[in-house]
Each structure stands twice: as C-alpha cells, then as structure tokens.
C-alpha cells in the first residue's frame, strides 16, 4: 500500500469513529491553525524583549528541538545552547545546534532594528551569543517582516526554474564573512546531490539508534504538537495528522528505507536548485556564521516566493561530506547545510515553545 494512501486511510478510520470523532479532529486542526497564527503574528512594535525572543525562536533548527535558551539583563540578551535538547546520533558534535543559534541570532538583529532596539552580536568561543541593544529609531527591513512567514516546506515543488534575478538576490542575501555559498542549478549536478542524499538516507535508515532518536521528536497529533511546542509535527511534512496512539504504529509500518529514498529523490527532482553552505573555519563560531547567512538566504527566498527545505543527509553522514564538497568545488571545506529550493504551496507551520518557558532574567 502506498505510504500516503495508508496514512489517509488511517486518519479516516480514526475520525470515522462517529460524528463526535470527526468534530474533535476538525476542532483540533482549527485550534492548531489558530495557535500557529498567534506564533506567526506580525511584529509588534511594543513587544520589547519578549518580541525579540519570539522572532528569534521562529528560526529553523534541527528536528525542531529548539535547543536554545535566552537570558536577559538590562539591555543585553544572551542566546545560549540547551544541550538537554541535543540529538547526539544525527548531530554528534552539536553542529546543528550552533547553526540554529546563528539563525536565531540573525533574527534578533533584524527584529531589533525593526523594533527600535538596534544592537550588535558578539559570539563567544563556546558558541553562546550576546546581543547588546540600545533604544533608537525603528528601521524596517523587508527581511524582518518576512520572519513570520518563513518555513521549511517539506513537499514536492512544482519543478519550475527560478529566474536569474531571484538567484542573484538569494546569493547576495546568503553572503557573510567566513561563509561560502554555492548554488547548484544544473540538473546533472542536482542529480548528483540527490544521489548523495539517498546514500545518506540509506546509512541513517540502517542505524536503529537514528530511528529511535528521530521517534523521540515526532508529533502526530495537533494536540500533542501544541502541548509540547516542539518536534516534527506530521502535517508540516504534508502527512495527515493522526492521534498519537495510531501515528506511531503507522510510522513503523510506512517509514522504510526504500520509501524514504523515493520520497527524497522525488522532492529533489521537483526542486529548481540546491544551496550548499560552508564555513571557512569548522568551529562553533564558523557554524554560527553559517546559520546567520542561511537565515538571510531563507528569508530572502520567502520574500521572493521561493520555498526551501533542508536535505542535510550528506552533511550528517560524515563519509559523504568529501564527495559533496568536491561536487560544490570546495573540496577543502566541510559542508554545513544543504537546502533545496523551488516553488511550492506553503504547508502548516511547525510548533514553537512559549517565550516565557525559555526566557530568564538575571
């Protein structure tokens, strides 16, 4: 049975337990839509530090673990890694955490300027980030307004090309000190990236520890996604929402090496191109810089109506990194992020934890 058909059928069986079951399912989905609408409401000029943190937490992060905390003191806001939320199997050196911190930090800078709280970032050697701000005139940036619309669109794209002017804008947005960005738009090279992604998928899917770790972050129902405020909610990948008691056995039935390889291959085949980011120095500071550059790239893509999603298997499987680096003509560097892009219809947004649960005052 096809993966999607099975999940749709499972959802129908669950909801079809009577009119009350259908009502509860629709109510939960409506509640989730309202919940994400609040998370992604436009920037509030009167929101202060809490608004800064809300904008920062809308940054992309691996498995949506949100491995960060914030601490404020006067006109200083610290962004700190939360290692209790690390994923040691897929990210043994915490690379993804520091990339995510960089993306969140870039949102701080953009939102701070737009709120009249402009500031400077200072990244420490341990990867923590200090944002010192002061009161000043608000300076709107098109990318700041785009923070609330950015998402990782994990679906098939429409296969259309992205025009040269848009590619130029994406390249400009993704430039940063200590970071190199390579855009791959030739189909032969895209196919080579696809093959590396599939190879990485095969390695990961053959590792029981990877599957176990991934399951810890899966959220099948909107109720659980809202309650936890984190993780990979099934609807954000285009799969139907399911009650958690049904979602886990459904996942075990359909989540197979072959079907996942076919899914990723089709997704990449439908994409207009691939972006690969490299830090010039493989360090926490270098990874933070990659996160900042990648977030600007993603926000510019959102502004241009271009969808994006991460396909990081060739980064996460260390043995595949050299081949990806050679393909991108950066053979002496470690690749940090792989992002496919193209045109697509937006999907539901991912959940986020509450600001009050991650912001402390010292």
N, C-alpha and C positions, 0 to 999 in steps of 0.2 A: 504494500500500500504506500502511496506517495506520502512523504512527510507532512506536507501542508494539508492534504486531504484528511489524514488521520487526526491532526490537531483540530481541524474544523469540526470533524465528526465528534471528537471527544467533547468539545465545547458545547455542541448541540445536545449531546446526551445529558450533560450536566445541567444546562439551562432548561432542558425539556422535562425536568422533574415536576413540572406543573407551572401554572401561571405565576405563583409566588417566586419560583426559582428564576424565571425569566425577569420578573420585576427586580429581584435583588441584583441580578447580573447587570441589568441596564443601569440601576441606581449606582452600583459600584463604579462602572465606567464613567458615568456622569460626574460622580464625586472626584474621580481621578482627573478628569479634564479640568474641573474647577480648581483642584489642588495645583496642577501644573500651571494653570493660568495665573494663580497667585504668585507662584515661584518666578514666573517669567513676565510679570507685570513691568511696564516701562519704569525707567529710572526715576526715583522720587527725589527731587531736589532738596527736600527737607529731611531726608532719611539719615544723614550723618554716618557715623562709623558702621552702624548696622547695615546700612545700604551698601557701603563699600564691601562688606563681607558677603552680602547676598550676591553681589555681582561677581566677586571672586569665586564663589562656590559653583557658579554656572560654567566654569572651565571644564574641559574634558579631562578624564582621569581613568586609569586602567581598571577594568571591571566595575567601574563606578564605585570604587571603595571609598573615595573621598578621604584619602589618607593625609589629612591636614587638620590643624587646629589654629586658632587665632588668639592673640593676646594683645590687649590694648593698654597703653599707659600714656596719658596726656595726648600729645599729637603724634604718637608713634603706634603703629600697628605691626605686630610681628606675625609672620606666617611660618608655621613650624610643621615638620613632618610628624605624622602619627603612625609610628611603627607597629602599633597594635592592629593596624589595618593593612599590613603588608601582605603580599602574595608571593611567598618565597619560592614556589615551584616555577611559576611563569616569569618571575622577576627577582631572581636570587640576589642581585646586587642593588636592589631598590632603585634601579634606573628610572622606571616608570613613575615612581613617586616624585622624584626630583623634576622630571619633565612636567608632571602635573602641577607641582608647586610653581614652576616658571609660568605656565599658562594662567594660573590663578593670579600670580603677581602682575602679569601684563594687564589683566582685567582691573586690578587695583589702580594701576597708573591711569588707564583710560577713564574709569569711573571717577577717580579722584579729581581729575581735571574737569570733567563734566559736572561734578557736584560743587565745584568751587573749593576743593580740598586738594590742590595740586601737591605732588610730592616726588621724592626720589627713592629709588630702590637701592638697598645695599644687601648683596648676597654674601653670607658668611661662608667660611670654608666647610662648615658642617652641613651646608645646604639650607639652613634657615635663612629667611629673608626679612629684612626690616624695611618698612615703608614709613618714612617720616614726612608728614604733610603739614601744610600751613593753610590758613584761610586766604583766599584770593578770588579773583573773578572767575566765574564758570566759563570754560572754553569747550564748547561742544565739539566732539569728534564723531564723524559718521560711524566709526568702528565701535565707539562706546554705546551708541544706540542699538547696535547690532548684537550686543552680548546676549540679550534676552531671546534672540531668535536662533542663535547658533545651536546646532545639534549634530550628532553623529547619525547619519541616515544610512542604516544598515539594510539596504534593499537593492533590488535591481534598479539601475539607472536607464535612461531612455536611449542610450547609445549615440546620442548626437555629440558632435565635436564642440569644444569650447573655442571661441574665436580668439584671434591673436591679441587683440586689445585686452581682453579679460585675462589671458595668460600673462601678459605683461604686468597687469595690475596685481595679480597673485604673486608673481615673482618679486615685485617691489615690496609688497607687504611682508613677505617672508624673509627679507634680508635683515641680518643682525650681526653685530660684532661677534666673531668667534663661531659663526654658524655658516654652513654651506647648504644651499638648497638646489636640488636637481629636479627639474620637471621632465617627465618621460611621457611623450605623447605619440611616438611612433608605435604602430601596432606590434611590430616584431619585438620591440623592447618591452612593451606592456605584456605580451605573451610570456616573455622570459621572467618577468616579475610574477606573473600568475603561476608559473611552474614552481618558483621558489616558495610562494605562499602555500601551494598544495603540498609541496615536500615538507614544509614546516608543520602544516596541519597533520600530516601523517605521523611525524615524530611526536607531536603533542598528544594526538589521539591514541597513540600506542603506550602512553605513560599513565598508569592508573592514578598516580598522585596528581597529575594535571586535571584529570576528570573530577577527582574528589575536591580539589581546591575550587574548581570552577563551580561545582554544585553549591558550594557554600554561599555564592554570590548570586544565585539565580532567584528571581522573584516571579512567580507565575500569575498571581492574582493582583489586581489593583489595590485591594485592601492591604495585602502584605507589603506591597511596594510603598504605599503611603505610610504604613505603620513603621517600617524600617527606615525609609527615607534614603535607601542606598541600593546598590546591586543592579543586576541586569534584568529589568522587567521585560517579559516576553513580548509585549506589544510594541516595545521600542525597536524590535527587530522584525516587525511585520507578522509575527505569530499571534494567534488569538490569545486573549487572557484566559486562564484556567484556574479553578480552585487549586490550592497547593497540594491537596491530597491526590488530585488527579494529574497535576502537572509533572510531578517527579516521576511516576511510572511512565508517563507519556514521553518524557525526556529520555529515559533509559531505553525506551523502545526505538525512538527515531534518531537519536544522536549517535551516529555511526561514522566511522572514518570515511567511507565512500560517499555518503550523502553530504557530509560537511565539505569534502573536497569538491564535489559537484556544485555545491552552493557557492563556495568562494570563487571557483572558476567562472561560473555564470555571472557573478557580481562584477568581477574584474573585466570580463569580456564586454559587459554593458557600460563600462566606465570610459570617460573621454581621456583620462590620463592618470598618472601616478606621480605623487610628490615624495621625494626622499630627503630627509633632513639628516645632517651630520654635524656634530660638534667638532671643532678643530682640536679640542683637547678633551679626552674622555675623562671627565671629572664631574663632581656634583655641580660645580659652577657652570661647566660646559653644558650639562643636561638642563639646568635651569634656563640657560640662554636659548637652548633649542625649544623648550616649552614656550618661552616668550615669543620667539619667531613663529612657531607653529600656530599659536593662538591668533596672531595677527593675520597669518595666511588664512586660517579658518574663518575669521570674522570678515575678511575681505571677500572670501568665497561666498559667505552668506549674503553679504551686501550685493554681490553680483548675481545672486540667484543660482549659485553653484552648490550642489550637495557634496558632502565629504564623509568619509568613514575610514577608520584605521584598519589596516591589514598588516599587523606587526609580526606575523609568524617568522619572517626572515630576520627580524631583529631579535626576537625572543629565543630562537634556536641558534645558539652561538656558532654552530658549524656551518650555517648558511650565510652568516654575515659577510665573509670574504667574497662570495660569489655576487652578492648584492652590491657590495662596494665596487667591484670590478665592472659590473653592469652599469653602474651610475658614474663610472670613470673617476672614482675617488678611492682607489684601491688601498691607500694608506690610512684610511679613516674607518672608524666603526660607525655603521649606520644606526641612527637613533629612532627614527619614526618613518613609517610608510603610510601614506594617505592616498586613497583613490578618490577621484572627483568626477563629477558629471552632473547631469540634470535629472532631478527626481522630485516626486511629491513628498513633502515632509511627513514624518511619522510622529507618533506621540512622543513627548519629551520624557527624559529619564527623571526619576525621583531625586530629591536632594534633602539632606538633613536640615533641621531648623537652625537658624543663626544662633539662637540662644543656647543651643547644645554644643556649639563648637567655639564660641567666643567667650574669653575670660578677661577680666580686668585685674591688672596687677598694680 
